[in-house]
Amino acid sequence: MTVIFESIVPVFLLVLLGVWLRRSKLVDQGMWVGLEQFGYYFLFPALLFSTLAKADFTGMKADATAIATIGSVTVMSAALLLSWPFFRVRDVSGATFTSIFQTATRWNGFMALAIAQKLYGPVGLSLTALVMTLIIIPINFYNVAVLVWFSGRSRGLGFFVFKIVTNPLIVASAAGILLNLAGTSLFPPAMTAIDMLATASLSLGLVMVGAGLKIADALRPSTPALLAVMLKLIVMPIFMVGASALLGIRGDALLVIALGAAVPTAMNGYVLAKQMGGDAELYAAVATLQTAASFFTIPLVIFVTGYVAAG
């Protein structure tokens, strides 16, 4: 349990740093918009590309894991979309709904990587990278599609396809996977430059989330925010662990899948919300609430899954 807490604390501290910097006079307040755009178009794509291009999946069977992880995310996404009429009659805006959707389906894979490495060593790291590879593109596809549809802008097929195929997160993920499958590599200096961008992206992304946070929203969370916390930290692990267990996945593999389902939402979704008309303030509040709550829910999910994994 201490290892889990130690993996979460740095994430939360960087979010708090962003809160403080936004309210201090130390930096030019006009820089935040530029940083958000830089993160969206360059830093986060570099992180996804670097991780997926270099992941080692040798000897791993991805079929059952793919069905369980992609299936769970798809079921959660479909259930949320079917519930839209319920939200609409309660005067929940499309922008708010997109942030509920994003924070319920996205996951902080890099927090999962850090915890998995400490708990399960190289095997845990490789298994987490496998799960990331399987679900990054579906998750980004679903979230970009929802943001396009509920943004209030054009819903034409051409516009939708254009937004999907030009989304930097989807393009970077696809390129990283293709490079990995091809068994080749980039010109080493170019890959080193991408790795340097990737290294900067996670910490800067956390600071940007904090900079966009409204303290009052986190201290007095709205009903949509609390719903998003429950969906991501409780419902998603139930879906994913249940599906994996039914498909016969056991041992460390099941524990790593549970960990991926239990971590809070990915921080890059905040930048996506800012760029595509979502409710970025709600996203920031939910991300902070989920990170704080995950101190308690991640150990609980892993503890319960341990009994299932041993069965």
C-alpha positions in Angstrom: 0.0 0.0 0.0 2.9 2.4 0.7 4.2 1.8 -2.8 0.9 2.9 -4.3 0.7 6.0 -2.1 4.3 6.9 -3.1 3.4 6.6 -6.8 0.3 8.9 -6.4 1.8 11.6 -4.2 4.1 13.1 -6.9 1.2 13.3 -9.3 -0.9 15.2 -6.8 1.9 17.5 -5.8 2.4 18.6 -9.5 -1.3 19.3 -9.8 -1.0 21.5 -6.6 2.0 23.2 -8.1 0.0 24.2 -11.1 -2.7 25.6 -8.8 -0.2 27.7 -7.0 1.6 28.9 -10.1 -1.6 30.0 -11.8 -2.4 32.2 -8.7 1.1 33.5 -8.2 2.9 36.4 -9.9 6.0 34.3 -10.7 5.0 33.6 -14.3 3.2 35.4 -17.1 -0.4 34.4 -17.0 -0.7 34.6 -20.7 1.6 31.6 -21.2 -0.9 29.0 -20.2 -2.8 29.0 -23.5 0.4 28.5 -25.5 1.5 25.7 -23.2 -1.9 23.9 -23.6 -1.6 24.1 -27.4 2.1 22.9 -27.3 1.1 20.0 -25.0 -1.8 19.0 -27.3 0.0 19.1 -30.6 3.5 18.0 -29.5 4.2 16.9 -25.9 1.4 14.3 -25.4 1.7 12.8 -28.9 5.4 12.4 -28.3 4.7 10.6 -25.0 2.2 8.2 -26.7 4.5 7.6 -29.7 7.6 6.9 -27.6 5.9 4.5 -25.2 4.1 2.5 -27.8 7.0 2.4 -30.3 9.4 0.9 -27.7 7.1 -1.4 -25.7 8.2 -5.0 -25.6 5.3 -7.5 -26.1 7.4 -10.6 -26.8 5.8 -13.8 -25.7 2.5 -12.2 -24.6 -0.9 -13.4 -25.7 -3.0 -10.4 -26.4 -6.3 -12.0 -27.5 -8.1 -12.4 -24.2 -6.6 -9.1 -22.8 -7.7 -7.3 -25.9 -11.3 -8.6 -25.6 -11.5 -7.8 -21.9 -10.0 -4.3 -22.0 -11.4 -3.0 -25.3 -14.7 -4.6 -24.6 -15.0 -3.0 -21.2 -14.1 0.4 -22.5 -16.6 0.0 -25.3 -19.4 -1.2 -23.0 -18.8 1.8 -20.6 -18.8 4.2 -23.6 -22.0 2.7 -25.0 -23.7 2.8 -21.7 -22.8 6.5 -21.2 -24.0 7.4 -24.7 -27.3 5.6 -24.1 -27.7 7.6 -20.9 -27.5 11.0 -22.7 -31.3 11.5 -22.7 -31.2 11.1 -18.9 -28.5 13.8 -18.6 -30.3 16.1 -21.2 -33.6 16.2 -19.3 -31.7 17.3 -16.2 -30.2 20.3 -18.1 -26.7 18.8 -18.3 -24.9 20.6 -21.2 -23.2 18.7 -24.1 -19.8 20.1 -22.9 -20.4 18.8 -19.4 -21.4 15.4 -20.7 -18.2 15.2 -22.7 -16.1 15.7 -19.6 -18.1 13.1 -17.7 -17.6 10.7 -20.7 -13.8 11.5 -20.9 -13.1 11.2 -17.2 -15.1 7.9 -16.9 -13.3 6.2 -19.8 -9.7 7.6 -19.9 -7.0 6.3 -17.6 -3.7 7.5 -16.5 -1.5 4.8 -18.1 1.7 6.4 -16.9 0.6 6.3 -13.3 -0.3 2.7 -13.9 3.2 2.1 -15.4 4.9 3.6 -12.3 2.8 1.5 -9.9 3.1 -1.7 -11.9 6.8 -1.5 -12.1 7.2 -1.1 -8.4 4.7 -3.8 -7.6 5.4 -6.4 -10.3 8.8 -5.5 -11.8 9.5 -5.8 -15.6 6.6 -8.2 -16.1 4.2 -5.6 -14.7 5.7 -2.9 -16.9 5.3 -5.0 -20.1 1.8 -6.1 -19.2 0.8 -2.5 -18.6 2.4 -1.4 -21.9 0.4 -4.1 -23.6 -2.9 -2.9 -22.1 -1.9 0.7 -23.2 -1.3 -0.5 -26.7 -4.6 -2.2 -27.0 -6.9 0.6 -25.7 -5.2 3.9 -26.4 -6.5 4.2 -29.9 -10.1 3.0 -29.1 -10.3 5.3 -26.1 -9.1 8.3 -28.1 -11.4 7.5 -31.0 -14.4 7.3 -28.7 -13.5 10.5 -26.8 -12.7 12.5 -29.9 -15.9 11.3 -31.5 -18.0 12.4 -28.5 -16.3 15.8 -28.4 -16.9 16.4 -32.1 -20.6 15.3 -31.8 -21.4 17.4 -28.7 -19.2 20.4 -29.5 -22.1 22.2 -31.3 -20.1 22.4 -34.5 -20.5 20.6 -37.8 -21.6 17.0 -37.5 -21.0 16.1 -41.2 -19.3 12.8 -42.0 -16.4 14.6 -43.7 -15.8 16.9 -40.7 -16.0 13.9 -38.3 -13.6 11.8 -40.3 -11.2 14.7 -40.7 -11.2 15.3 -36.9 -10.5 11.7 -36.2 -7.7 11.1 -38.7 -6.0 14.4 -37.9 -6.2 14.1 -34.1 -2.6 14.3 -32.9 -3.2 11.7 -30.1 -4.7 9.1 -32.5 -2.1 9.8 -35.2 0.8 9.4 -32.7 -0.6 6.2 -31.1 -1.1 4.6 -34.5 2.4 5.6 -35.7 4.0 4.2 -32.5 2.2 0.9 -32.9 3.0 0.6 -36.6 6.7 1.3 -35.9 6.7 -1.3 -33.2 5.0 -4.0 -35.3 7.3 -3.2 -38.2 10.3 -4.1 -36.0 12.2 -1.0 -37.1 13.3 2.2 -35.4 13.7 5.9 -36.2 17.0 7.7 -36.8 18.4 7.5 -33.2 18.9 11.3 -32.7 15.3 11.8 -33.9 14.0 9.2 -31.4 16.1 10.8 -28.6 14.5 14.2 -29.4 11.0 12.6 -29.2 11.9 10.9 -25.9 13.0 14.3 -24.5 9.6 15.7 -25.4 7.9 12.7 -23.9 9.8 13.1 -20.6 8.6 16.7 -20.3 5.0 16.0 -21.2 3.8 14.1 -18.2 5.0 16.6 -15.6 4.0 19.6 -17.6 0.6 18.1 -18.3 0.0 17.6 -14.5 1.0 21.3 -13.9 -1.4 22.4 -16.6 -4.3 20.5 -15.0 -3.6 22.3 -11.7 -3.4 25.6 -13.5 -6.9 25.1 -14.9 -8.4 23.9 -11.6 -11.0 25.9 -9.7 -10.4 25.1 -6.0 -14.1 25.7 -5.2 -15.2 23.1 -7.7 -12.9 20.5 -6.1 -13.8 21.4 -2.5 -17.5 21.5 -3.3 -17.9 18.9 -6.1 -20.9 19.0 -8.3 -23.1 16.0 -8.9 -21.6 15.4 -12.4 -18.1 15.4 -10.8 -19.0 12.9 -8.2 -20.7 10.7 -10.8 -17.5 10.7 -12.9 -15.4 9.7 -9.9 -17.7 6.8 -9.2 -17.8 5.6 -12.8 -14.1 5.6 -13.2 -12.8 4.4 -9.9 -15.6 1.9 -9.0 -17.6 0.9 -12.1 -14.8 0.6 -14.6 -12.7 -1.7 -12.4 -15.8 -3.9 -11.9 -16.4 -4.1 -15.7 -12.8 -4.8 -16.6 -11.9 -7.2 -13.8 -15.1 -9.1 -14.3 -14.6 -9.4 -18.1 -11.0 -10.5 -17.7 -11.8 -13.1 -15.0 -14.6 -14.6 -17.2 -12.1 -14.9 -20.1 -9.8 -16.9 -17.8 -7.1 -14.3 -17.1 -5.5 -14.8 -13.7 -2.4 -14.0 -11.7 -0.3 -10.9 -12.2 -2.0 -10.3 -15.6 -5.4 -9.8 -13.9 -3.9 -7.6 -11.2 -2.2 -5.3 -13.8 -5.5 -5.0 -15.7 -7.2 -4.1 -12.5 -4.6 -1.5 -11.8 -5.1 0.0 -15.2 -8.8 0.2 -14.6 -8.5 1.7 -11.2 -6.1 4.6 -11.8 -7.7 8.1 -12.2 -8.3 9.7 -15.6 -5.6 10.7 -18.0 -4.4 14.3 -17.7 -4.2 14.9 -21.4 -8.0 14.8 -21.6 -8.0 18.2 -20.0 -6.1 19.7 -22.9 -8.4 17.9 -25.3 -11.4 19.4 -23.6 -9.8 22.9 -23.9 -9.1 22.4 -27.6 -12.3 20.8 -28.7 -15.0 22.6 -26.7 -15.5 20.4 -23.7 -15.9 21.4 -20.1 -12.3 21.8 -19.1 -13.0 23.2 -15.7 -15.1 20.1 -14.8 -12.4 17.9 -16.2 -9.8 19.5 -14.0 -12.0 19.2 -10.9 -12.8 15.5 -11.6 -9.1 14.7 -12.3 -8.2 16.2 -9.0 -11.0 14.4 -7.1 -10.2 11.1 -8.7 -6.5 11.4 -7.9 -7.2 12.1 -4.3 -9.8 9.3 -4.1 -7.5 6.8 -5.8 -5.3 6.8 -2.7 -8.0 4.7 -1.2 -9.7 3.0 -4.2 -6.6 1.6 -5.9 -5.5 -0.5 -2.8 -9.1 -1.7 -2.4 -9.4 -2.7 -6.1 -6.0 -4.6 -6.0 -6.9 -6.2 -2.7 -10.2 -7.6 -4.0 -8.7 -8.6 -7.3 -6.0 -10.5 -5.5 -8.7 -13.0 -4.4 -10.1 -13.4 -7.9 -6.5 -13.7 -9.4 -5.7 -16.5 -7.0 -8.9 -18.4 -7.9 
